[in-house]
Amino acid sequence: MNLTEQVELALETIRPYLIADGGNVAIEEITEDKVVRLRLLGNCSSCKMSFMTMKAGIEQAIMKAVPEIRAVESVDVAV
């Protein structure tokens, strides 16, 4: 299983909570130095708590499931 598939599996553990709040998350890219760049979608993109969702929920889920990932970043949506 490649790195993207591993990260997707980790995201599947948290996605139901995001979807329940009208949001979602998508992998934008995984850099060569193992940084996952994610785009928050739907309500998650404009939520004031999105930073906490990213750090406390999404980042923890990914880094626990895929230890070789060094960091998780959010990519802002251009408005």
Steps between C-alpha positions, in 0.01 A plus 500: 500500500644838403517810719194665344289189562619486862412866556157447335432211739590723795269773367216250472507465880426870549294578188162396650539773766586763239213394273258512796589869536460566126869484415766270363871488424701415189869426446654777291846342494758309698838665455829319455595587859182325624280802572130442435323804356122486545211710379209545740169488315143614565431643844852401611654756264330794673466372856671703773602172665662354187851552643406288802334240278818482293742475793305300756309273266632462149873541569491260795309236302745516209820508706383212719407282202793601277805570724726596208293816440690800639228766495146579391409837349180663385481656154274805497224515243536797268184709516 
